[in-house]
Amino acid sequence: MSQDQATAVTTDSALEKTQARYGLLALIISNLAIAAVAIFGVWQLDGDKSVIVGILTAAFTAVSSMTTAYMGIKAVSNTAKSIALGQQAAASVDADRLRAAGPAHVLRQPAVCRRGVPVLRRARVRCG
């Protein structure tokens, strides 16, 4: 890995941490705002049970939906990133292996006989 790639990975990691912090902060603040509005609504109703149940149900639904959506999107994002990094690392390892093997490890190109049958060029097969 070159120095530029290492710097890019470090910068990307710091950016992802910042986004995760502020995303979680936004989720917590919005959930607290929903809870505050629900508590204020229940306090103002002075005992109307059916409306209180409706307000609390709506507040619970909003909080759980927002939390589930945030966590689900975050989980999918993390999974996609780890898959992409894993594939990139595997490709890098394969490239390093091929480079280390040197010119003796050349992929053989198929040659085609007159009959259209592919054979390896280094194979001693007569096409005749």
C-alpha positions in Angstrom: 0.0 0.0 0.0 1.4 3.3 -1.0 1.6 6.4 1.3 -1.2 8.1 -0.6 -3.5 5.1 -0.2 -2.7 4.9 3.5 -3.5 8.6 3.9 -6.8 8.1 2.0 -7.8 5.2 4.2 -7.0 7.2 7.4 -8.9 10.2 6.1 -11.9 8.0 5.1 -11.9 6.3 8.5 -11.9 9.7 10.4 -14.7 10.9 8.1 -16.7 7.8 8.8 -16.3 8.1 12.6 -17.5 11.8 12.4 -20.5 10.8 10.3 -21.4 8.0 12.7 -21.2 10.3 15.7 -23.3 13.1 14.2 -25.8 10.6 12.8 -26.3 9.0 16.2 -26.5 12.5 17.8 -29.2 13.5 15.3 -31.1 10.2 16.1 -30.9 10.8 19.9 -32.0 14.5 19.6 -35.0 13.6 17.3 -36.1 10.8 19.6 -35.9 13.1 22.6 -37.9 15.8 20.7 -40.6 13.2 19.9 -40.7 12.0 23.6 -40.9 15.7 24.8 -43.8 16.5 22.5 -45.6 13.2 23.5 -45.1 14.0 27.3 -46.3 17.6 26.8 -49.4 16.3 24.9 -50.2 13.8 27.6 -49.8 16.4 30.3 -52.1 18.9 28.5 -54.9 16.3 28.1 -55.7 15.8 31.8 -56.8 12.2 31.7 -58.5 11.5 28.3 -57.3 7.9 28.2 -58.1 7.1 24.5 -56.2 10.1 23.2 -53.3 9.5 25.6 -53.0 6.0 24.3 -53.0 7.3 20.7 -50.3 9.9 21.4 -48.1 7.4 23.2 -48.6 4.8 20.4 -47.7 7.3 17.8 -44.6 8.5 19.7 -43.4 4.9 20.3 -43.9 4.1 16.6 -42.0 7.2 15.5 -39.1 6.5 17.8 -38.8 2.8 17.0 -39.1 3.4 13.2 -36.4 6.1 13.2 -34.1 4.0 15.4 -34.6 0.9 13.3 -34.1 2.7 10.0 -30.8 4.3 11.3 -29.4 1.1 12.6 -30.5 -0.9 9.5 -28.9 1.6 7.1 -25.7 1.8 9.3 -25.5 -2.0 9.3 -25.9 -2.4 5.6 -23.3 0.4 5.0 -20.8 -1.3 7.3 -21.4 -4.7 5.6 -21.0 -3.3 2.1 -17.8 -1.5 3.1 -16.3 -4.6 4.7 -17.1 -6.7 1.6 -15.5 -4.0 -0.6 -12.4 -3.8 1.5 -12.2 -7.6 1.6 -12.4 -7.9 -2.2 -9.8 -5.1 -2.6 -7.4 -6.8 -0.2 -7.9 -10.2 -2.0 -7.1 -8.6 -5.3 -4.1 -6.9 -3.9 -2.8 -10.2 -2.5 -3.4 -11.9 -5.8 -1.5 -9.1 -7.7 1.4 -9.4 -5.2 1.6 -13.2 -5.7 1.7 -12.8 -9.5 4.4 -10.1 -9.2 6.4 -12.3 -6.8 6.2 -15.3 -9.2 8.0 -13.4 -11.9 7.9 -13.9 -15.6 7.9 -17.7 -15.3 4.3 -17.5 -14.1 2.8 -16.3 -17.4 -0.8 -17.2 -18.1 -1.0 -19.3 -21.1 -3.1 -18.1 -24.0 -5.1 -20.7 -25.9 -4.2 -21.2 -29.5 -6.7 -22.4 -32.0 -6.1 -25.2 -34.4 -7.4 -25.3 -38.0 -10.3 -27.4 -36.7 -11.2 -24.7 -34.2 -10.2 -26.7 -31.1 -8.4 -24.5 -28.5 -5.1 -25.9 -27.3 -2.5 -24.4 -25.1 0.5 -23.0 -27.0 3.0 -24.8 -25.0 1.3 -28.1 -25.3 2.7 -30.4 -28.0 -0.4 -31.1 -29.9 -0.5 -31.4 -33.7 -3.4 -29.6 -35.4 -3.3 -31.5 -38.5 
